[in-house]
Amino acid sequence: MNKNSNHWKKGLTLIEVLLAVVILGIGSGVLLLATARCLAIISKSQRYGTAQRLIQQVEAENPLPREKLDTEIQSGTFGDEKGYRWEREIIEPEDEYRKGLYTVRTRVSWSDRGRESFEEVTVWRYIPQQEEP
């Protein structure tokens, strides 16, 4: 009898095998979810990096004049980067006591899976007003 009881203890039971498969499946699922989230974050980061580069491109290709700024909204698209759009808004704040101070907001936007996203840079530009004699 002792010989028969050792025979049964050498192998794994069906419950032990099923439990190991379930644990392995849960672990694989968690790893798959983590990988998918990491890939989504990488994609989002690349989009924002591209947008920052494109903001610099807008500044280089459409420089602001040094003498006088007009309050306006400029916009356009990029030939080499499809799906990205840019807009530049130049505002002279009404509540500012110094004439010649402008707010310049440059925004690059894109659609990411049906959701609008954007990156923008706001700078202030001061162009002193020349006094007329």
C-alpha angles and dihedrals in degrees: 000000000000089000092054095049091055089052092062095047097058098074135055120259122237090249092055092051093048091048091052091049091050092050091047091050093050091048092049091049092051091049091049091051092048091050092050091051091049091051091050091051091049091051092049091048091051090051092052091046090052090048091053090050090049092051088057089048091053090051091050097045096040106034119186115247117251098216107051137354125208121213103248148125119244124187143171148143135253121249096205097041110054118202095029122108131184135209130183121195121192115196132177105210113234096209094054114107094206114077114220098041111126133185112220116193118187116189131184114195136183140171116250113189092331094313121110115234130177146180120208141182123203121198133172119228123196119201110175114228114241113232114236115229 
